[in-house]
Amino acid sequence: MYCENCGRDIDDRAVICPHCGVATGRRDVQTVSQGNVLAIVGFVFSFLIALVGLICSIIGYKKAKNEGAPYGGLALAGIIISSISMGLVLFVYILAISVAV
């Protein structure tokens, strides 16, 4: 395909000419998915603050399941890691209380 403004050869999928910056007139551009930010945030927070990670991961997992958003596996990993972290903390608290009594 050739640019209507400068006449140079450009990619057929181009929306804007890389040489002169003028729009090519293509209208069938697909929007880029923003992804599932909550799944990523939940996974990261599952290592730092388990409760926040668990909540964000659950919301991100539901979004991935219902809307087909990406990173469903990452959200599931955040749920598992947060749950294990919270379980270990609870176990340590119970153990500390039983030893102290």
A tleap script that builds the chain and sets N, CA, C and O, in Angstrom:
source leaprc.protein.ff14SB
mol = sequence {
  NMET TYR CYS GLU ASN CYS GLY ARG ASP ILE
  ASP ASP ARG ALA VAL ILE CYS PRO HIE CYS
  GLY VAL ALA THR GLY ARG ARG ASP VAL GLN
  THR VAL SER GLN GLY ASN VAL LEU ALA ILE
  VAL GLY PHE VAL PHE SER PHE LEU ILE ALA
  LEU VAL GLY LEU ILE CYS SER ILE ILE GLY
  TYR LYS LYS ALA LYS ASN GLU GLY ALA PRO
  TYR GLY GLY LEU ALA LEU ALA GLY ILE ILE
  ILE SER SER ILE SER MET GLY LEU VAL LEU
  PHE VAL TYR ILE LEU ALA ILE SER VAL ALA
  CVAL
}
set mol.1.N position { 0.850 -1.162 0.000 }
set mol.1.CA position { 0.000 0.000 0.000 }
set mol.1.C position { 0.900 1.230 0.000 }
set mol.1.O position { 2.019 1.205 0.513 }
set mol.2.N position { 0.389 2.294 -0.583 }
set mol.2.CA position { 1.146 3.542 -0.665 }
set mol.2.C position { 0.414 4.643 0.096 }
set mol.2.O position { -0.815 4.714 0.079 }
set mol.3.N position { 1.177 5.488 0.754 }
set mol.3.CA position { 0.606 6.607 1.492 }
set mol.3.C position { -0.009 7.602 0.511 }
set mol.3.O position { 0.603 7.954 -0.498 }
set mol.4.N position { -1.229 8.051 0.820 }
set mol.4.CA position { -1.901 9.019 -0.054 }
set mol.4.C position { -1.272 10.395 0.030 }
set mol.4.O position { -1.441 11.206 -0.880 }
set mol.5.N position { -0.542 10.677 1.119 }
set mol.5.CA position { 0.046 11.994 1.311 }
set mol.5.C position { 1.445 12.097 0.701 }
set mol.5.O position { 1.713 13.002 -0.089 }
set mol.6.N position { 2.344 11.162 1.070 }
set mol.6.CA position { 3.736 11.267 0.606 }
set mol.6.C position { 4.061 10.292 -0.519 }
set mol.6.O position { 5.081 10.442 -1.192 }
set mol.7.N position { 3.202 9.293 -0.731 }
set mol.7.CA position { 3.400 8.355 -1.828 }
set mol.7.C position { 4.394 7.237 -1.555 }
set mol.7.O position { 4.691 6.445 -2.450 }
set mol.8.N position { 4.906 7.159 -0.353 }
set mol.8.CA position { 5.879 6.108 -0.039 }
set mol.8.C position { 5.172 4.806 0.288 }
set mol.8.O position { 4.017 4.790 0.712 }
set mol.9.N position { 5.899 3.709 0.080 }
set mol.9.CA position { 5.365 2.373 0.348 }
set mol.9.C position { 5.307 2.149 1.852 }
set mol.9.O position { 6.291 2.355 2.561 }
set mol.10.N position { 4.114 1.713 2.339 }
set mol.10.CA position { 3.932 1.439 3.756 }
set mol.10.C position { 3.247 0.093 3.917 }
set mol.10.O position { 2.701 -0.459 2.961 }
set mol.11.N position { 3.284 -0.426 5.130 }
set mol.11.CA position { 2.650 -1.705 5.452 }
set mol.11.C position { 1.142 -1.612 5.224 }
set mol.11.O position { 0.537 -0.573 5.488 }
set mol.12.N position { 0.540 -2.688 4.739 }
set mol.12.CA position { -0.899 -2.710 4.481 }
set mol.12.C position { -1.726 -2.547 5.747 }
set mol.12.O position { -2.874 -2.106 5.683 }
set mol.13.N position { -1.160 -2.895 6.894 }
set mol.13.CA position { -1.886 -2.791 8.168 }
set mol.13.C position { -1.692 -1.450 8.848 }
set mol.13.O position { -2.258 -1.220 9.917 }
set mol.14.N position { -0.907 -0.556 8.258 }
set mol.14.CA position { -0.588 0.728 8.887 }
set mol.14.C position { -1.819 1.614 8.994 }
set mol.14.O position { -2.622 1.701 8.064 }
set mol.15.N position { -1.954 2.263 10.128 }
set mol.15.CA position { -3.032 3.216 10.351 }
set mol.15.C position { -2.510 4.622 10.110 }
set mol.15.O position { -3.243 5.501 9.657 }
set mol.16.N position { -1.227 4.827 10.421 }
set mol.16.CA position { -0.559 6.106 10.226 }
set mol.16.C position { 0.718 5.854 9.439 }
set mol.16.O position { 1.429 4.884 9.700 }
set mol.17.N position { 1.008 6.709 8.492 }
set mol.17.CA position { 2.236 6.569 7.701 }
set mol.17.C position { 3.442 6.813 8.602 }
set mol.17.O position { 3.513 7.851 9.261 }
set mol.18.N position { 4.392 5.880 8.646 }
set mol.18.CA position { 5.566 6.074 9.504 }
set mol.18.C position { 6.518 7.139 8.972 }
set mol.18.O position { 7.416 7.576 9.691 }
set mol.19.N position { 6.337 7.559 7.729 }
set mol.19.CA position { 7.246 8.531 7.121 }
set mol.19.C position { 6.764 9.966 7.312 }
set mol.19.O position { 7.554 10.845 7.655 }
set mol.20.N position { 5.465 10.209 7.091 }
set mol.20.CA position { 4.957 11.579 7.179 }
set mol.20.C position { 3.988 11.792 8.336 }
set mol.20.O position { 3.691 12.934 8.687 }
set mol.21.N position { 3.487 10.703 8.939 }
set mol.21.CA position { 2.613 10.817 10.107 }
set mol.21.C position { 1.150 11.076 9.809 }
set mol.21.O position { 0.374 11.332 10.729 }
set mol.22.N position { 0.751 11.016 8.543 }
set mol.22.CA position { -0.647 11.252 8.169 }
set mol.22.C position { -1.420 9.942 8.258 }
set mol.22.O position { -0.896 8.877 7.928 }
set mol.23.N position { -2.690 10.031 8.714 }
set mol.23.CA position { -3.548 8.850 8.820 }
set mol.23.C position { -3.789 8.261 7.433 }
set mol.23.O position { -3.935 8.984 6.447 }
set mol.24.N position { -3.827 6.928 7.382 }
set mol.24.CA position { -4.006 6.251 6.093 }
set mol.24.C position { -5.459 6.088 5.701 }
set mol.24.O position { -5.753 5.789 4.543 }
set mol.25.N position { -6.371 6.277 6.636 }
set mol.25.CA position { -7.778 6.119 6.325 }
set mol.25.C position { -8.336 4.767 6.732 }
set mol.25.O position { -9.533 4.526 6.574 }
set mol.26.N position { -7.500 3.881 7.251 }
set mol.26.CA position { -7.992 2.581 7.730 }
set mol.26.C position { -8.839 2.795 8.958 }
set mol.26.O position { -8.465 3.548 9.857 }
set mol.27.N position { -9.980 2.135 9.001 }
set mol.27.CA position { -10.882 2.276 10.137 }
set mol.27.C position { -11.076 0.971 10.888 }
set mol.27.O position { -11.719 0.965 11.938 }
set mol.28.N position { -10.547 -0.123 10.390 }
set mol.28.CA position { -10.784 -1.439 11.000 }
set mol.28.C position { -9.700 -1.822 11.997 }
set mol.28.O position { -9.238 -2.963 12.013 }
set mol.29.N position { -9.303 -0.887 12.809 }
set mol.29.CA position { -8.258 -1.117 13.807 }
set mol.29.C position { -8.886 -1.763 15.039 }
set mol.29.O position { -9.917 -1.306 15.530 }
set mol.30.N position { -8.266 -2.815 15.528 }
set mol.30.CA position { -8.750 -3.481 16.735 }
set mol.30.C position { -8.211 -2.758 17.953 }
set mol.30.O position { -7.064 -2.312 17.975 }
set mol.31.N position { -9.056 -2.651 18.963 }
set mol.31.CA position { -8.603 -2.022 20.196 }
set mol.31.C position { -7.740 -2.996 20.972 }
set mol.31.O position { -7.985 -4.202 20.965 }
set mol.32.N position { -6.745 -2.473 21.630 }
set mol.32.CA position { -5.825 -3.284 22.403 }
set mol.32.C position { -6.424 -3.506 23.787 }
set mol.32.O position { -6.866 -2.560 24.440 }
set mol.33.N position { -6.437 -4.745 24.224 }
set mol.33.CA position { -6.971 -5.076 25.542 }
set mol.33.C position { -6.045 -4.535 26.619 }
set mol.33.O position { -4.825 -4.675 26.541 }
set mol.34.N position { -6.643 -3.918 27.617 }
set mol.34.CA position { -5.843 -3.377 28.709 }
set mol.34.C position { -5.410 -4.459 29.675 }
set mol.34.O position { -4.577 -4.214 30.548 }
set mol.35.N position { -5.950 -5.622 29.535 }
set mol.35.CA position { -5.557 -6.725 30.397 }
set mol.35.C position { -6.301 -6.708 31.713 }
set mol.35.O position { -7.200 -5.896 31.934 }
set mol.36.N position { -5.917 -7.597 32.556 }
set mol.36.CA position { -6.568 -7.765 33.847 }
set mol.36.C position { -5.608 -7.273 34.914 }
set mol.36.O position { -4.835 -8.053 35.470 }
set mol.37.N position { -5.657 -5.992 35.197 }
set mol.37.CA position { -4.716 -5.364 36.124 }
set mol.37.C position { -4.870 -5.939 37.535 }
set mol.37.O position { -3.883 -6.115 38.249 }
set mol.38.N position { -6.112 -6.231 37.931 }
set mol.38.CA position { -6.324 -6.757 39.281 }
set mol.38.C position { -5.666 -8.115 39.478 }
set mol.38.O position { -5.225 -8.433 40.583 }
set mol.39.N position { -5.593 -8.918 38.425 }
set mol.39.CA position { -4.922 -10.210 38.538 }
set mol.39.C position { -3.433 -10.016 38.819 }
set mol.39.O position { -2.857 -10.722 39.647 }
set mol.40.N position { -2.824 -9.080 38.143 }
set mol.40.CA position { -1.397 -8.810 38.336 }
set mol.40.C position { -1.156 -8.208 39.718 }
set mol.40.O position { -0.238 -8.619 40.429 }
set mol.41.N position { -1.981 -7.236 40.094 }
set mol.41.CA position { -1.844 -6.604 41.409 }
set mol.41.C position { -2.059 -7.631 42.522 }
set mol.41.O position { -1.327 -7.645 43.512 }
set mol.42.N position { -3.063 -8.487 42.352 }
set mol.42.CA position { -3.325 -9.520 43.348 }
set mol.42.C position { -2.170 -10.485 43.508 }
set mol.42.O position { -1.831 -10.886 44.622 }
set mol.43.N position { -1.559 -10.860 42.378 }
set mol.43.CA position { -0.410 -11.769 42.441 }
set mol.43.C position { 0.751 -11.124 43.180 }
set mol.43.O position { 1.378 -11.762 44.026 }
set mol.44.N position { 1.042 -9.876 42.874 }
set mol.44.CA position { 2.164 -9.187 43.524 }
set mol.44.C position { 1.893 -9.019 45.022 }
set mol.44.O position { 2.764 -9.284 45.850 }
set mol.45.N position { 0.681 -8.579 45.360 }
set mol.45.CA position { 0.355 -8.367 46.769 }
set mol.45.C position { 0.223 -9.666 47.548 }
set mol.45.O position { 0.273 -9.652 48.778 }
set mol.46.N position { 0.056 -10.784 46.860 }
set mol.46.CA position { -0.026 -12.048 47.590 }
set mol.46.C position { 1.278 -12.356 48.322 }
set mol.46.O position { 1.281 -13.111 49.293 }
set mol.47.N position { 2.377 -11.779 47.864 }
set mol.47.CA position { 3.670 -11.941 48.543 }
set mol.47.C position { 3.886 -10.881 49.621 }
set mol.47.O position { 4.627 -11.113 50.576 }
set mol.48.N position { 3.246 -9.724 49.476 }
set mol.48.CA position { 3.496 -8.611 50.383 }
set mol.48.C position { 2.452 -8.510 51.488 }
set mol.48.O position { 2.775 -8.589 52.673 }
set mol.49.N position { 1.207 -8.338 51.089 }
set mol.49.CA position { 0.090 -8.219 52.031 }
set mol.49.C position { -0.954 -9.230 51.573 }
set mol.49.O position { -1.696 -8.984 50.622 }
set mol.50.N position { -1.003 -10.351 52.248 }
set mol.50.CA position { -1.784 -11.495 51.763 }
set mol.50.C position { -3.273 -11.194 51.623 }
set mol.50.O position { -3.897 -11.645 50.663 }
set mol.51.N position { -3.847 -10.454 52.545 }
set mol.51.CA position { -5.281 -10.174 52.481 }
set mol.51.C position { -5.629 -9.324 51.257 }
set mol.51.O position { -6.603 -9.602 50.558 }
set mol.52.N position { -4.835 -8.301 51.008 }
set mol.52.CA position { -5.048 -7.462 49.825 }
set mol.52.C position { -4.843 -8.290 48.557 }
set mol.52.O position { -5.604 -8.170 47.597 }
set mol.53.N position { -3.814 -9.126 48.564 }
set mol.53.CA position { -3.561 -9.995 47.418 }
set mol.53.C position { -4.699 -10.960 47.160 }
set mol.53.O position { -5.053 -11.214 46.008 }
set mol.54.N position { -5.275 -11.499 48.224 }
set mol.54.CA position { -6.388 -12.431 48.081 }
set mol.54.C position { -7.609 -11.742 47.492 }
set mol.54.O position { -8.246 -12.280 46.585 }
set mol.55.N position { -7.938 -10.574 47.989 }
set mol.55.CA position { -9.110 -9.847 47.496 }
set mol.55.C position { -8.938 -9.465 46.027 }
set mol.55.O position { -9.833 -9.698 45.215 }
set mol.56.N position { -7.793 -8.883 45.685 }
set mol.56.CA position { -7.548 -8.477 44.300 }
set mol.56.C position { -7.506 -9.686 43.369 }
set mol.56.O position { -8.010 -9.623 42.247 }
set mol.57.N position { -6.915 -10.773 43.822 }
set mol.57.CA position { -6.824 -11.974 42.991 }
set mol.57.C position { -8.193 -12.588 42.740 }
set mol.57.O position { -8.463 -13.064 41.637 }
set mol.58.N position { -9.055 -12.583 43.742 }
set mol.58.CA position { -10.403 -13.125 43.562 }
set mol.58.C position { -11.178 -12.279 42.554 }
set mol.58.O position { -11.842 -12.819 41.668 }
set mol.59.N position { -11.095 -10.968 42.687 }
set mol.59.CA position { -11.789 -10.093 41.745 }
set mol.59.C position { -11.207 -10.265 40.340 }
set mol.59.O position { -11.951 -10.329 39.362 }
set mol.60.N position { -9.883 -10.338 40.240 }
set mol.60.CA position { -9.247 -10.534 38.942 }
set mol.60.C position { -9.593 -11.871 38.315 }
set mol.60.O position { -9.752 -11.969 37.098 }
set mol.61.N position { -9.710 -12.896 39.141 }
set mol.61.CA position { -10.072 -14.225 38.624 }
set mol.61.C position { -11.505 -14.238 38.108 }
set mol.61.O position { -11.788 -14.818 37.060 }
set mol.62.N position { -12.409 -13.597 38.848 }
set mol.62.CA position { -13.803 -13.516 38.394 }
set mol.62.C position { -13.898 -12.739 37.089 }
set mol.62.O position { -14.667 -13.104 36.200 }
set mol.63.N position { -13.120 -11.670 36.972 }
set mol.63.CA position { -13.117 -10.874 35.745 }
set mol.63.C position { -12.595 -11.699 34.578 }
set mol.63.O position { -13.142 -11.641 33.477 }
set mol.64.N position { -11.543 -12.463 34.817 }
set mol.64.CA position { -10.981 -13.302 33.759 }
set mol.64.C position { -11.963 -14.381 33.333 }
set mol.64.O position { -12.061 -14.715 32.153 }
set mol.65.N position { -12.682 -14.918 34.295 }
set mol.65.CA position { -13.623 -15.995 33.996 }
set mol.65.C position { -14.866 -15.474 33.285 }
set mol.65.O position { -15.331 -16.088 32.325 }
set mol.66.N position { -15.408 -14.354 33.743 }
set mol.66.CA position { -16.650 -13.827 33.191 }
set mol.66.C position { -16.464 -13.064 31.882 }
set mol.66.O position { -17.263 -13.212 30.957 }
set mol.67.N position { -15.418 -12.251 31.803 }
set mol.67.CA position { -15.237 -11.368 30.652 }
set mol.67.C position { -14.194 -11.878 29.663 }
set mol.67.O position { -13.994 -11.274 28.610 }
set mol.68.N position { -13.543 -12.959 29.985 }
set mol.68.CA position { -12.503 -13.464 29.099 }
set mol.68.C position { -11.236 -12.628 29.140 }
set mol.68.O position { -10.438 -12.657 28.202 }
set mol.69.N position { -11.047 -11.885 30.218 }
set mol.69.CA position { -9.843 -11.071 30.365 }
set mol.69.C position { -8.632 -11.981 30.571 }
set mol.69.O position { -8.774 -13.093 31.080 }
set mol.70.N position { -7.451 -11.519 30.183 }
set mol.70.CA position { -6.254 -12.349 30.341 }
set mol.70.C position { -5.795 -12.456 31.792 }
set mol.70.O position { -6.335 -11.794 32.679 }
set mol.71.N position { -4.810 -13.283 32.014 }
set mol.71.CA position { -4.131 -13.474 33.299 }
set mol.71.C position { -4.986 -14.187 34.346 }
set mol.71.O position { -4.820 -13.941 35.540 }
set mol.72.N position { -5.886 -15.052 33.927 }
set mol.72.CA position { -6.677 -15.826 34.867 }
set mol.72.C position { -5.807 -16.761 35.695 }
set mol.72.O position { -6.063 -16.960 36.883 }
set mol.73.N position { -4.783 -17.334 35.077 }
set mol.73.CA position { -3.871 -18.219 35.793 }
set mol.73.C position { -3.061 -17.474 36.835 }
set mol.73.O position { -2.773 -18.005 37.907 }
set mol.74.N position { -2.697 -16.250 36.518 }
set mol.74.CA position { -1.949 -15.429 37.473 }
set mol.74.C position { -2.823 -15.081 38.674 }
set mol.74.O position { -2.349 -15.068 39.810 }
set mol.75.N position { -4.091 -14.802 38.420 }
set mol.75.CA position { -5.024 -14.526 39.517 }
set mol.75.C position { -5.216 -15.762 40.388 }
set mol.75.O position { -5.265 -15.661 41.614 }
set mol.76.N position { -5.324 -16.922 39.757 }
set mol.76.CA position { -5.467 -18.168 40.514 }
set mol.76.C position { -4.226 -18.425 41.368 }
set mol.76.O position { -4.340 -18.858 42.514 }
set mol.77.N position { -3.063 -18.165 40.822 }
set mol.77.CA position { -1.830 -18.314 41.599 }
set mol.77.C position { -1.815 -17.349 42.778 }
set mol.77.O position { -1.365 -17.711 43.865 }
set mol.78.N position { -2.305 -16.118 42.576 }
set mol.78.CA position { -2.387 -15.150 43.666 }
set mol.78.C position { -3.319 -15.616 44.767 }
set mol.78.O position { -3.046 -15.414 45.950 }
set mol.79.N position { -4.439 -16.250 44.370 }
set mol.79.CA position { -5.383 -16.782 45.365 }
set mol.79.C position { -4.722 -17.878 46.188 }
set mol.79.O position { -4.837 -17.894 47.414 }
set mol.80.N position { -4.037 -18.781 45.524 }
set mol.80.CA position { -3.391 -19.904 46.213 }
set mol.80.C position { -2.287 -19.411 47.144 }
set mol.80.O position { -2.219 -19.825 48.302 }
set mol.81.N position { -1.427 -18.534 46.646 }
set mol.81.CA position { -0.304 -18.039 47.456 }
set mol.81.C position { -0.820 -17.247 48.659 }
set mol.81.O position { -0.317 -17.412 49.771 }
set mol.82.N position { -1.824 -16.387 48.440 }
set mol.82.CA position { -2.386 -15.604 49.551 }
set mol.82.C position { -3.018 -16.510 50.595 }
set mol.82.O position { -2.848 -16.296 51.796 }
set mol.83.N position { -3.740 -17.511 50.143 }
set mol.83.CA position { -4.399 -18.431 51.080 }
set mol.83.C position { -3.379 -19.195 51.913 }
set mol.83.O position { -3.543 -19.352 53.123 }
set mol.84.N position { -2.334 -19.665 51.261 }
set mol.84.CA position { -1.280 -20.391 51.995 }
set mol.84.C position { -0.585 -19.461 52.984 }
set mol.84.O position { -0.316 -19.852 54.120 }
set mol.85.N position { -0.294 -18.236 52.560 }
set mol.85.CA position { 0.367 -17.270 53.454 }
set mol.85.C position { -0.490 -16.967 54.669 }
set mol.85.O position { 0.002 -16.947 55.797 }
set mol.86.N position { -1.776 -16.732 54.436 }
set mol.86.CA position { -2.668 -16.430 55.550 }
set mol.86.C position { -2.834 -17.642 56.460 }
set mol.86.O position { -2.918 -17.488 57.678 }
set mol.87.N position { -2.881 -18.833 55.896 }
set mol.87.CA position { -2.970 -20.049 56.693 }
set mol.87.C position { -1.744 -20.255 57.559 }
set mol.87.O position { -1.860 -20.644 58.721 }
set mol.88.N position { -0.567 -19.996 57.002 }
set mol.88.CA position { 0.663 -20.130 57.786 }
set mol.88.C position { 0.731 -19.112 58.915 }
set mol.88.O position { 1.157 -19.432 60.025 }
set mol.89.N position { 0.312 -17.892 58.630 }
set mol.89.CA position { 0.308 -16.866 59.677 }
set mol.89.C position { -0.663 -17.252 60.786 }
set mol.89.O position { -0.339 -17.119 61.966 }
set mol.90.N position { -1.835 -17.721 60.424 }
set mol.90.CA position { -2.816 -18.160 61.411 }
set mol.90.C position { -2.276 -19.326 62.237 }
set mol.90.O position { -2.462 -19.366 63.454 }
set mol.91.N position { -1.612 -20.268 61.583 }
set mol.91.CA position { -1.015 -21.408 62.277 }
set mol.91.C position { 0.044 -20.952 63.272 }
set mol.91.O position { 0.091 -21.454 64.395 }
set mol.92.N position { 0.894 -20.009 62.875 }
set mol.92.CA position { 1.941 -19.504 63.763 }
set mol.92.C position { 1.322 -18.778 64.955 }
set mol.92.O position { 1.789 -18.949 66.081 }
set mol.93.N position { 0.274 -17.966 64.734 }
set mol.93.CA position { -0.395 -17.304 65.847 }
set mol.93.C position { -0.997 -18.292 66.823 }
set mol.93.O position { -0.845 -18.134 68.034 }
set mol.94.N position { -1.674 -19.304 66.323 }
set mol.94.CA position { -2.275 -20.319 67.187 }
set mol.94.C position { -1.187 -21.069 67.954 }
set mol.94.O position { -1.346 -21.339 69.144 }
set mol.95.N position { -0.092 -21.405 67.290 }
set mol.95.CA position { 1.019 -22.093 67.935 }
set mol.95.C position { 1.641 -21.209 69.022 }
set mol.95.O position { 1.971 -21.697 70.104 }
set mol.96.N position { 1.800 -19.926 68.741 }
set mol.96.CA position { 2.386 -19.009 69.715 }
set mol.96.C position { 1.480 -18.849 70.925 }
set mol.96.O position { 1.960 -18.792 72.057 }
set mol.97.N position { 0.193 -18.777 70.698 }
set mol.97.CA position { -0.749 -18.656 71.820 }
set mol.97.C position { -0.756 -19.931 72.659 }
set mol.97.O position { -0.787 -19.864 73.888 }
set mol.98.N position { -0.729 -21.087 72.004 }
set mol.98.CA position { -0.760 -22.341 72.763 }
set mol.98.C position { 0.533 -22.551 73.549 }
set mol.98.O position { 0.493 -23.142 74.629 }
set mol.99.N position { 1.647 -22.100 73.059 }
set mol.99.CA position { 2.910 -22.238 73.772 }
set mol.99.C position { 2.956 -21.252 74.931 }
set mol.99.O position { 3.487 -21.575 75.994 }
set mol.100.N position { 2.411 -20.061 74.744 }
set mol.100.CA position { 2.423 -19.031 75.781 }
set mol.100.C position { 1.503 -19.399 76.949 }
set mol.100.O position { 1.735 -18.954 78.073 }
set mol.101.N position { 0.494 -20.178 76.710 }
set mol.101.CA position { -0.469 -20.529 77.782 }
set mol.101.C position { 0.026 -21.690 78.520 }
set mol.101.O position { -0.626 -22.149 79.459 }
savepdb mol mol.pdb
quit
